[in-house]
């Protein structure tokens, strides 16, 4: 689904092309911002880590203290990880975990994951090429060249422009949620962005958008099959505008997991799932009260099948009020 999040924003791309970019390091996977896993373009990874890494470390400090992972332990684990990758090349997580265990780092409470995240934040490792169908970690110096350091104000301004360019109109609270910034840092980001952003007051709230957004929408509003945890859904602190009018304040979470959503004209109208079997992909759609034309659903499903380069098996869309559930 993370690969589809890229594919849906790059019309005409295929899964193979996205996987090739991930394999080569043109796109890298690491922990950034809130923090959580992010896919980031190679030229951006250094300045984003330098901006958000110290903030993430501060947020995780109490948890690390609870796990018995202080500065000494972090430095030691980083050396072990660096040596293993320098000696053997990119390795899957299980192999790095074995190296850490051999020098006394147990994996109780998922400690190894924290050690790997810390190595990411220290610009030591990032995602490596896929090997035998498994993702790996590699030394960041081998995946992305060193880059000049940016002043914090400049980096904050760049981050704000990128966010509002791709997510606007949005609020300061949305930026702070998405980027893991404090409100004062969010305001610094807005100030640093300056005239690159436009302000608009609507309904008592202040929204921001980019002065020069990427592309202009034209024609009919799109019908989208968004992946789970898509940016259009989770990037906003207040998601009520996405919900149907009768379901304001509802959540699209089931058991704490955000499912793939069907979005029409900016509103969630249902859920979808896919089943891949050999050369075919079967798509099932579960809709609420909104019922878009079947031809629009079929066109959207066909776009996803094209991304996978599979034959589409189109299951009848079902109607259910549970598609957007409390």
C-alpha positions in Angstrom: 0.0 0.0 0.0 2.9 2.4 0.6 4.0 1.8 -2.9 0.5 2.5 -4.2 0.6 5.8 -2.3 3.4 6.8 -4.6 1.8 5.2 -7.7 -1.5 7.0 -7.3 0.4 10.3 -7.3 2.5 9.4 -10.3 -0.2 8.5 -13.0 0.9 5.9 -15.4 3.6 4.5 -13.1 3.8 0.8 -12.2 4.6 -1.2 -9.1 7.8 -2.5 -10.8 9.0 1.1 -11.4 8.4 2.1 -7.8 10.2 -1.0 -6.6 13.1 -0.2 -8.9 13.3 3.3 -7.4 13.3 1.9 -3.8 15.9 -0.8 -4.7 18.2 1.8 -6.3 17.8 4.3 -3.4 16.2 7.0 -5.5 13.5 6.7 -2.9 14.5 5.8 0.7 12.5 4.5 3.7 13.4 5.8 7.1 11.9 7.3 10.3 11.1 11.0 10.1 8.8 13.7 11.4 6.3 12.3 13.9 8.1 9.8 13.8 6.9 6.9 11.7 8.0 5.2 8.5 8.3 7.6 5.6 9.3 7.3 2.0 11.6 10.2 1.1 13.4 11.3 -2.1 17.2 10.8 -1.9 18.0 14.6 -2.1 15.8 15.4 0.8 16.8 12.8 3.4 19.8 14.6 4.9 18.2 17.9 5.7 15.0 16.3 6.9 16.9 14.0 9.3 18.9 17.0 10.6 15.8 19.0 11.2 13.5 16.4 12.7 16.0 13.9 14.2 16.8 15.9 17.4 13.1 16.5 18.0 12.3 12.8 17.6 15.1 11.8 20.0 13.8 14.2 22.6 10.3 12.7 22.3 11.7 9.2 22.7 14.1 9.9 25.5 11.8 8.8 28.3 11.0 5.5 26.5 14.6 4.9 25.9 15.4 5.5 29.6 12.8 3.0 30.5 14.4 0.5 28.2 17.9 1.1 29.7 19.1 2.7 26.5 21.2 5.7 27.3 23.9 7.6 25.3 26.5 4.9 25.9 24.3 2.1 24.7 23.2 4.0 21.7 26.8 4.8 20.6 27.8 1.1 21.1 24.9 -0.2 19.1 25.6 2.3 16.3 29.2 1.1 16.1 28.0 -2.6 15.9 25.5 -1.7 13.1 28.1 0.3 11.2 30.7 -2.5 11.3 28.2 -5.2 10.3 27.1 -3.2 7.3 30.6 -2.1 6.3 31.8 -5.7 6.4 28.8 -7.5 4.8 26.9 -4.9 2.9 23.1 -4.4 3.2 21.5 -6.7 5.7 17.9 -7.6 6.6 16.7 -6.6 10.1 17.0 -10.1 11.4 20.7 -10.2 10.6 21.4 -6.9 12.3 19.3 -8.0 15.3 21.6 -11.1 15.5 24.7 -8.9 15.6 23.2 -6.8 18.4 22.2 -9.8 20.4 25.8 -11.2 20.1 27.2 -8.2 22.0 24.6 -8.3 24.7 21.7 -6.2 23.5 18.5 -8.3 24.2 15.4 -7.7 22.2 12.9 -7.5 25.2 10.3 -4.8 24.6 11.5 -4.5 21.0 14.8 -2.8 22.0 16.4 -3.6 18.6 13.8 -1.6 16.8 14.7 1.4 18.9 18.4 1.0 18.3 17.8 0.8 14.5 15.6 4.0 14.6 18.3 5.8 16.5 20.9 4.8 13.9 18.5 6.2 11.2 18.2 9.5 13.1 22.0 9.7 13.4 22.3 9.4 9.6 24.0 6.1 9.8 21.5 3.8 8.0 18.5 3.9 5.8 16.7 1.3 3.6 18.8 -0.8 1.4 18.1 -2.8 -1.7 15.7 -5.7 -1.6 17.5 -9.1 -1.3 15.7 -12.4 -1.8 12.4 -10.6 -1.5 13.4 -9.0 1.9 13.9 -5.4 2.7 17.4 -4.5 4.0 19.2 -1.7 5.8 22.3 -0.1 4.3 24.8 2.6 5.3 23.3 5.9 4.4 26.6 7.1 3.0 26.3 4.4 0.4 22.7 5.4 -0.5 22.7 9.2 -0.3 25.6 11.6 -0.7 26.5 14.1 2.0 24.7 17.4 1.6 25.4 20.9 2.9 23.8 21.7 6.2 20.9 24.1 6.2 20.1 26.7 8.9 17.1 25.6 11.0 15.0 28.5 9.8 15.6 27.6 6.2 14.8 23.9 6.8 11.6 24.8 8.7 10.5 27.1 5.9 11.2 24.4 3.3 9.2 21.9 5.3 6.2 24.2 5.6 6.2 25.0 1.9 6.4 21.2 1.0 3.5 20.5 3.4 1.1 23.2 2.2 2.0 22.6 -1.4 0.9 19.0 -1.2 -1.7 19.2 1.6 -3.2 22.7 1.5 -5.4 24.3 2.3 -4.5 23.2 5.8 -3.9 24.7 9.3 -1.0 25.3 11.6 -2.3 22.5 13.7 -2.2 20.2 10.7 1.4 21.1 10.0 2.4 20.6 13.6 0.7 17.2 13.7 2.1 16.0 10.4 5.7 17.2 11.0 5.9 16.5 14.7 6.6 20.2 15.4 5.7 22.2 18.5 3.4 25.1 17.9 6.2 27.6 18.4 8.3 25.7 15.8 5.3 25.6 13.5 4.9 29.3 13.7 8.7 29.7 12.9 8.1 27.5 9.9 5.3 29.7 8.6 7.4 32.8 9.2 10.3 31.3 7.3 8.1 30.3 4.4 7.0 33.9 4.1 5.4 34.8 0.8 5.6 31.3 -0.6 2.4 30.7 1.4 -1.1 32.3 1.1 -3.3 32.8 4.1 -7.1 32.5 4.1 -9.5 32.8 7.0 -12.6 30.5 6.6 -15.2 29.8 9.3 -13.1 31.3 12.1 -10.1 29.2 11.2 -6.9 30.2 9.4 -5.8 28.0 6.4 -2.6 28.1 4.4 -1.8 27.0 0.9 1.1 27.3 -1.4 1.5 30.3 -3.7 2.5 28.0 -6.5 0.8 24.6 -6.0 2.1 21.7 -8.1 -0.4 21.3 -11.0 -3.9 22.7 -11.3 -7.0 20.5 -11.0 -9.3 20.4 -14.0 -12.4 18.5 -15.1 -14.5 16.4 -12.8 -13.4 15.8 -9.2 -11.5 12.5 -9.1 -12.8 9.2 -7.5 -9.8 7.7 -5.7 -9.0 4.4 -4.2 -6.5 5.5 -1.5 -4.1 3.1 0.3 -4.3 2.5 4.0 -2.8 5.3 6.1 -2.8 7.6 3.1 -1.6 11.2 3.5 -4.9 12.6 2.4 -6.5 11.0 5.4 -3.9 11.0 8.2 -2.0 14.2 7.5 -4.7 16.4 9.1 -5.3 16.8 12.8 -8.9 17.5 12.1 -10.3 15.0 9.6 -14.0 16.0 9.8 -14.0 17.6 6.4 -13.3 14.2 4.9 -16.3 12.6 6.4 -19.8 12.5 4.9 -22.1 15.2 6.3 -24.1 12.6 8.3 -20.9 11.2 9.8 -19.1 14.3 11.0 -16.6 13.4 13.7 -16.8 9.7 12.8 -13.6 7.6 12.4 -12.7 5.3 9.6 -10.7 3.2 11.9 -11.5 -0.4 12.7 -9.5 -1.9 15.5 -7.1 1.0 15.4 -6.1 0.4 11.8 -6.9 2.9 9.0 -8.2 0.9 6.1 -8.0 1.7 2.3 -10.6 4.3 1.6 -12.8 5.3 -1.4 -12.8 9.1 -1.8 -15.0 11.1 -4.1 -14.7 14.8 -4.4 -12.7 15.0 -1.2 -15.0 13.0 1.0 -14.7 9.4 2.2 -17.6 7.3 0.8 -16.4 3.8 1.6 -13.7 1.2 1.8 -12.0 -1.1 -0.7 -9.8 -4.1 -0.6 -7.9 -6.1 -3.2 -6.9 -9.7 -3.5 -4.1 -10.6 -5.9 -4.2 -14.1 -7.4 -1.6 -14.9 -10.0 -2.1 -12.6 -13.0 -5.3 -11.1 -11.7 -6.4 -8.7 -9.0 -9.9 -8.8 -7.5 -11.2 -5.5 -6.1 -14.1 -5.3 -3.6 -15.7 -2.0 -2.7 -17.9 -1.4 0.3 -19.9 1.9 0.0 -22.0 4.0 2.3 -25.0 6.0 1.1 -23.1 7.7 -1.7 -23.2 5.6 -4.9 -20.9 6.9 -7.7 -21.6 5.6 -11.2 -20.2 2.1 -11.9 -18.2 3.4 -14.8 -16.3 5.7 -12.5 -15.6 2.9 -10.0 -14.5 0.6 -12.8 -12.1 3.3 -14.2 -10.5 3.8 -10.8 -10.2 0.0 -10.2 -8.6 -0.3 -13.6 -6.0 2.3 -12.8 -5.0 0.3 -9.7 -4.9 -3.0 -11.8 -2.7 -1.2 -14.3 -0.3 -0.1 -11.6 0.0 -3.8 -10.6 0.1 -4.8 -14.3 -2.6 -7.3 -13.5 -6.0 -8.2 -15.1 -8.9 -6.7 -13.2 -11.6 -8.9 -11.7 -14.2 -6.5 -10.6 -16.4 -7.6 -7.8 -19.8 -6.0 -7.4 -19.7 -3.0 -5.0 -21.8 -3.6 -1.9 -23.7 -1.0 0.1 -23.1 -0.7 3.8 -23.4 2.0 6.3 -20.5 0.4 8.1 -18.2 1.6 5.3 -17.7 4.7 7.4 -18.1 3.5 11.0 -17.8 5.0 14.4 
